[in-house]
Every structure is written in C-alpha cells, then in structure tokens.
C-alpha cells in the first residue's frame, strides 16, 4: 500500500482555501505578511519587514528620499517573488501617510503597482484609524477603551466599545515626523505632543478604561518593559501595564540615555532611536485620556483589513476557540474527542456545584481543544512541552492570565497536580479562582484520558456523580475492563481537588 504521508501534501496547515498576502507600506517599514487563509484567527504563514524609512525627511523636503524609495522597491521585488512562490491567492497592498502626503508619492505608488501587478490602496487618516480599531476588534475579546496606532508619520486614535467604533481622529505625531519636528530633542517632542493632544479633549472618554497600543515603536517599548520586569511570558499581545506604571516608564525612556536602559539590547538597533518619541506620545495620551491600563496589541491595520473583509458570521466567531479548534484538528489524535471532553468536564463542574462565568466557559472549552496537542512528545515531557507551546502560542482573544490557565490545565492533565514542576511566575499570572479551575479541569481530563485513551466514542458512556460525598464513576458492562488501579488513583486525585471526603467508587 502506498504511504500517502509522502505524497508531498502538507499536513501541518490548511491549504484548500488558498493563502492571502498583505503588503503594508508605512512611513517607517515596508512589510509583507502572508496569511494561511481567510479565517477568524489570522495565522501568519510568512512575515518579513524592511525598515525603509520612507517618512524620513518628508517634513523638510515634502518628498520621499531616493534612498528610501530604492530600499522599499528593492524589498517589493522580493516580496512579489515570495508571493508567487508561495502561491498567494489574493494580494492586497496598502500605503499610509508617507505615500499619501509627498510630492513624489504618486510616482512611487505607480512603480509599486508596476512591480507587484496590484493596485495600491492609499489609506486616508480616517481609514488608518478605522482599520486599526478593527484590528483591535479582531485581536481582543469584547474590547473597550481607546485604540492608538503610532506609525512613522501619524498617530490614529479611535474609541471602541461593545457597540462598535466611536469617535476617531488622526494626528501628526508619528515617530519619525515627531523626531524631525523636534530637532531630535525629546523635551521639544513632549511639548509638541502636549500642544497637539490638547486639541483632543474627547479622548477623556477613555477614563478608567483600557488604552490599546498598536505599532512597532510602542511594541518595542512594551518589549523593553517586559524584559526589564523579567516577565515569565515573552508574548507581547495583550501584555498589560497599569497606566501609572507605564507613565513612569515612559518618563525614564524619554529623558534618560537609552544606553543606560537595562535590557535595551532586546530592542532592535533600527527601532531604538524612535523609542523616546514613542514614549513621550504614549505618556501624553495616557495622562490626557485617564485610561487605567495600557494593553499592547500585536494586531493592527493589516489584521483590521482582514477582519473587515470577513462575513458578519465569521466576525462573531470566538478567535480563541477557533484557534484552539484548528490546533486540535492539526495535532490531536482524535479531534472529536475534544467535544466529548467539553461535555464531560461541564458535568464534573456541575456535580461539584461550580458555576462558570462566560470567560471561564470559553477557557475550559479551549483547554479541551488543546488537551492532546502534545501527544507525539515522549510521555515524560508531554506536560512541559504542552505548557510551553500553549503559553507562547500566537493566540488572540485571551489575556495572559487566561494563557496561564490553559497551559496549566493541560500540564496538570499530563503531569498530575505537581506544582513544584511549574514556574511560580507562570502560576502567579493566574487568579486564585482560575488556578483552582485549572487544577480541577486538569484532574478531570486526567481521568478522562484513562477511560478513553483520548479517542472519541467511549468517554460519554461513562458517567461520574457524587453520592453521599463520594465520587462515583459508573462504567457500562461493555466497558468494565477499562477499570483498574491507575484509574482509581486518578479518581482519588480528582475527588481530593473537588474537596470530597467520601470514598471513591467505580461501578460497572
């Protein structure tokens, strides 16, 4: 029989719908992202940027420099070839402030279209604000606050809440533009930012809400803070800092030499010179808006464009559950088993008298989808490998506390409730409530895996109840052979975490 695993078809990704490409021509960088397919959870198949600096010198000359144009066009030749090689089904190109506002911008855009064979969509300031906000809608579950996208040429601010998008405006406070307008003086930049944002009293609507920070310079600021704090997860998306802490941090970055900043090496040299200018703008926005927290977003205009093109039905899908489901399909032994596990764990919480919130329910379902993604690892390392993959996966629609819950629940399933094997910093990301739920779900999945071997078709034939403070697992006669000493031990462990005092029993 021929081995179909060697027919050349990829098994680690979805290919039927075809991949999508977006080239984003900004004032600082030119970037190509190729996405696996159109989906609620946009997975990047390939991602590359070139810091062309198209916005440099524009304030003084009103023109794109020849050097920047050459660097950008050279990158675009390569990007077009990569799209052809990968087989991109649809390529979109967007351009922002630098191409929009310069004398030779139209000639540059014409050359881009000649090289790529695709019409360039030149975004207005309103467009930039809109797609940035849509990127936050794509990447966060029910966002509420103020979205800010800091590019090289401009800053876009827009209010976002459960009902959609509110007021939004664009301001000439991009990193490159501000650096040049201030004569490379952070003190002068702070004055410019203060004067300009004084004309935006509307941003006080964000008082005691979140500020969602988008853009490479702000992500670099967040990355620097993350490493200085020795934070256990090196995941920028949904990394959150209290506003008062962020304001103090921005003050230090803006007005002390960058060379004196601890961990400055984690920021690329090409980004470092703009950090003080991104810092003065972020500080000013936080102070004037009254936001209580800054949250960094890995998604922005590109993902907002993708999200805007989705059907209304797909936009309403939960991005975390879609991502977890896809990973389950790609990596688990039996994808249908995850659905059975959701029903099984829900029943255990019910008999334990635990009522979940909406957020806790979606996290539990995601944990069930992810429960078996590490099965190909050696049994001694499945827990650790799963924990590392889940905690650092490119999930969206989940905060870092939720990430820790998912990673710990699956870790406990494989390793048992051995807290000593887990970093205290990872556990510290969880609230006490989520920590307890992770232990209960992990112990429940641990029992289920012995009943079913993590293959669908058996688990829901076994019922689990509490009788006179005893945990009782009932197996139908045809499954009685599945009982055993190891299963009994895991039932005892589950009963203990559920705080049941009675004897554990198995009934066949």
N, C-alpha and C positions, 0 to 999 in steps of 0.2 A: 504494500500500500504506500503511495507517495506521501511524503511528510509535508503537509500543507503549511507548516510553520516556516518552511524555507522557500515559499513561493515569491518572496520579495515584498509582500504587502505588510505595512506597518501594523503592529498590534498594540502599540502604546499610545495611539491618538486616534481621533475621529477624522476621517478623511472624505466621507461621502459628499458632504455639502460644499467642500472646497474652502480654501483659505482666503482671508481678506487682508489687504495691506493698507496702511495709512502712512503717508509722509507728511510730517509736521515741520513746516519751515518757520521757525521763530526768530526772534531778534538775537538770540544767543546761540541756539543749537538748531541743527537740522537732523531729524530723527526718522528712522523707518521702524515701524512695528508691523510684523506680520502675525495676524491672529489665526488660530487654528480653524475657526469657523464662526459664523454668527451664532451667538449664544448669550444667555443672561449672565454667565460668568465668562468674561473675555480672557481666554488663555493665550499668552504671547508665545508664538512658535519661534519667533526671531525678533531681536531688539538691538538696534545699533544707533548711536548718535555721533555726530561730529560737531564740535564747538566751532562753528564758522564765524561767529561774532558779527553777523550781518548788521546789527544795530550800532556797532561801534563807529563813532564819528558822525553819525547821522544828524545829531543835534547841531553840529557845527557846519557841516557841508551840505546837508539835505540830500546826500547821495549814499548809496551803498558803495563801500570801497572795492576797488578792483581785486584786492587780495581776498576779501571775504567772499565776493562773488565767485572767484576761481575755486576757493575751498569748497563752497557749497555745491557748485556744479559738478566738481570732481566727485564729491560724495554721491550726488544724484545719479551719475552714470553707473556707479557701483550698485546703488540701491535698485535701479531699474533691472540690472542684470540679475541681482538676487531674486527679485520678484519673478522674473522669467524662469529662473532655475527651480524655484520652489513650486511654481505653478499657481501663482496668486490668481484667484477667480475675478476679484474686483480690487482695483487700486484707487484710493482717494488721496488727493493732495490738498492740504490746507496751508495758507500762509497768513501771518498775523502782522503786527504793527510795522516792522521794518519794510516789508514789501509794499505795504499799504500807503505809507506816508513819504516815500522817497521819490525823487525826480526820475531816477533810472529804474525804479521798481517795475514799471510795465515791461521794459526791455528784459529785465531779469526773469520775470514771470514767463514771458514768451519763450525764452531759452529753456526754462524748466519744462514747459509743455512740449517743446520740440524733443527734448531728451527722453521724457517719460511717456509721451504719447497720451497724456491725460490732461484734461482741463483743470486748472488750479482754482480752488475756491478761496477767494480772498475774504477773510473774516473781518467784519466791522468790529468796533469795540463792543457793541451790543451782542454780536454773535459770540465773541470770546467769552463774555460774561455768561451768556446763556449755556454754551456748551460746557464751560467749567462747572456750572451748577448741575448740569445733567450728569457730569462725571461723578459728582458727589452723590447724586441720586442713585447712580449705578453702583457705587462702591460702599455705601453705608446703608444700614437698615433703618428706615424711618428717620432721616437726618433732620435736625432742627437747629438753625443758627445762621451764621453769616459765612458765605463762601468767599475766599480770596485767592486769586490766581496771580502770582507775581512772575511776569516774564522779563525779558531783557528790555522791552520798550514800554510796557504798560502794566498797570495793576487793575484787575477787574474785581469788583465787589458786588455780590448779589445775595439777597436774603432768601432763605429756603426753609420750608416747614412742611408739615404733613399734607398741606393742601396744594403744594406746588411751589412755584418760584414767585418771589415778591419783587421789591424794588431792586434795581441794579444799575451800576454806572462803571465807566472806565476812567482811569486817572493816569497822568503821565509820570508814573513812579516806578517804572521798570528798573531793574538793577543797573543795566548799562547806562540808560538815559540819566538816572539819578547820579551815578558816579561821575559822569561827564559834566552834568549841570552844576554839580557841587565842587568841581575842580579837584576831585579825589579827596575831599575833606568830609569825613563822616559827620563832623559838627555842622557843617553847612548843609549836608544832606538832611540832617534831623530837622533843621529849620525849614527847608523846602517841604519835607513831608508833613510837618506840622501845619504850615500855611495852606497846603493843598487840601489836606483832610479836614481842616477847619470848615471847609465848604461842604462837608458831607455829614451834617448832624443826624441824618436819617440812620446812620449805622448804629446809633444808640439803641435801635430796636433789638440789637443782639445782646443787650444787657442780661447777664446771668444765663446766657445760652452758649453754645459752642461756636468757636471760630475754626473753620476747616481751611487749612493752609495747603495750597497747591503750588507747584513749580519747583524747578531744580534747586534754586538758591535756598528756598525755605526747607526743602527736604534735606539739603546739606546741613543747614542749621540744626534741624531735628536730629540728624545722624550724629553730629558733634555732641549734642546734649546727651543722647542715648549712650554713647561710649564713655563720656565723662562720668555718667551716673552708674556705669557698669551694669547696665540693664540686662536682664537674662535673655531677652529675645532681640535679635537683630532684624526686626521686621518694622519697617517704617510706617506701613499702612495702619492707621488707627492708633499710632503712638500718641499718647495724650500727656500734656503738661498743664498743671494749674496755671492760670493766667499770671498770677503774681510771680510765680517762679520763672515763667517764660520772659516776663518783662525784665527781671533782674539779669537773666542770662543774656538777653539781647543787649542790655546796657554794657555788660562785660565784653561781649564780642565786638560791639561797635566802637568802643572807646579805649580799648587796650590793644597792644600789638598782637597780631594773630600768632606770631611766633611764640608768644607766652601762653597761648591757649593749650591746656592739656588735651592730648589725643587729636591735635589738629591734622595729623597725618591721615586720619580716616576720611578727610575731605580731599577730593582731587585738587591738584595744584591749579588746574584751569578754573575751578569754582571759587577758590579761596578769596581772590581779590574782591568778589562781589558780596561776600558774607557780611561785612559791616553795613552795607547799604540795604541788604535784605533785613538785617537786624533792626535798623532804625525804622524801617517801614512797619515791620511786624510789631515793634514796641508801640508805635503811634496808633496803629489800628486797634491793638488790644486795649490801650488806655482810653481811646475815644469811644470804642464800642461797648466797653463794660462786659465783654464776654468773660465767662468764668473759666474757660479752658481752651487751649489751642490743640487741635487734633490734626495730625499730618495725613495727607491723602496721597496715595501712590497713583491715583486715577485723576485725570483731568480732561482737557479738551478732546483728546483722541477718543477716550472711552465714552465721553459725553456724546460725541458724534455717533459712535456705535450704538449706544443706548437709545438715542433719539430715533434711530432707524429701525429699532425693534418694533414688533407689533405690540399693541396695548396689552395683550395677554402675556407676552413674554416679559414685558416691563414689570408686571405684577408678580412674577416668579421670585422666590426667595433665592438670592445669589449664593448664600452659604449652602443651602440644601441642594441646589443644582450642582455646585462644585463637588460636594461630598458624594452625591449620587454618581457623577461622572467618574470620580476616582474609584468608587466601588465597582462600577462596570469594568474599568480598565485593570483593576488589581486584585479583586477578591475572588475567592474560589466559587462563590455562588451568590450573585447579586440579589436574587430573590430572597435569600436568607435574611438580608438586612431588613426587609419589610416585615418578616416574621419576628425579628428581634425587636422591632419597634412596638409591636403589639404585646410581646412577652414582657418587655420592661415596663410598659404602661400598666399592665396588670399588677406587677410587683409593687409599683408605687401606689397603686390604688389600695391594695390589701395592707400596705404599710401606713395608709392614711395620709400620704403626702400629696398635696395639690400643687401642681406646677404652674408657673406663670407662662405666658406666651413665649417669652425668651427662653425659659428653661426647656420647654417642649421642643422648640426648634433645635436647641443644642443637643438634646437627647437623641433626636432623630438623626442629626448629623453624626453623632458618635456611633450610632448603629450602622450607618453607611460606611464609616471608616474603620469599623471594628476588625476587619480582616485584611486590610491593605498590606500588612507586614508578614503575611503567611509564608512567603518564599524565603524569608530570613531563617537562620538557624533558630530553633526554639529558644535557646538561651538568650538570644538577642532581639527577639520579636518585639518585646515591650519597649526596649530602649530605642530601637530603630523607628518604631511607630511614633513614639513620643517626639523624636527629633523631626521626623517628616511632618507630622501634624502641626507642631508648634511653629515651624518655619515655612509652612506651605503658603502659597500666594492666595489665601482665602480673602474674600471681601465680605462685607455684611456681618462682621464679627469683631468685637473688641479683644484686647489682649487677655482679659480675664476669661472670656469665652474660649479663646485658643487654649489657655492652660487647662480649662475644664475638659475639652475634647482630648487633649494629649494625655491627661492623667487618667481619664476614664478608660481609654484603650490600653494604656500602660498597665493599669490595675488588672484589666482582663487577662493579660498575658503573664504578669509577674505576681499577682496576688497583692494584698494590701500592705506592701513593703515600702513604707515611706522613706526609709533610710537610703533607698536607691535613687531617690529623686532629689534634685537640687532644691534646697529650701527657697531659693529665689523664684523658681517656677511655681512652687506651691503658694508662695506669697502673692502671686498675681491673682489667685482665686479668692473670692469672698468666702467666709466660713460656710455659708449656705451652699455655694457651688462646690466647695471642697467635699462636703458631705454627700451631695448628689453624685459627684464623680466617683466616690468610693462605692456608693450603692449601685450605680449603673455598671461600674467595672466588675463588682462581685456578681451581679445578675448575669452579665454577659459571660462571665467565667463559668457559671453553672450551665448556661445555655450551650456553650461550646462543647461541653462533655456529653450533653444529651444528644446533640445534633451533628457533631464533628464539623460544625459551621457550614453544613449543606442543607438546603431547603427541603421541606417535605415532612419533617419529623417534629420540630420544636413545638408547634401549636397543638400537637396531640398530647403533650404533657401539660398538666395543669398544676399550678402552685397556689396554695391557700394558707391561711393562718387559722388554726383550730386550737382554742384554749392556750393561746400564747405560744403555740408550736408551729414551726414552718413545715408544711406537708407538701411533698412532691408526689403527684399521682401519675403513674405511667400505665397506659393500657397494656393488656396482657401481651399483645404482639410486640411491645417494646420493653418487656420486663427484663430482657437480657442486657439492656443498657445500664441497669443499676450496678453499683459497685462501690468499693471503699473510697475511691478517689472522688466520686460524685458526692458521697456522704460528707466528706471533708469540706468540699466547696459549699455545700448547703449549710453546714455549720458556720462557715465564714460569713455567708450571706445573712444568716439569722442573727449573728453577732452584730453586724453593722446595722441591721434593722432594729436592734435593741430588743429582740425577742428572747424570753427567758426559758421557754419550754423546750422539750426535746424535739430534735429534728427527726422527721419520719419520711420514709418513702413507701408509697402504697402502690402495689401492682394489681 
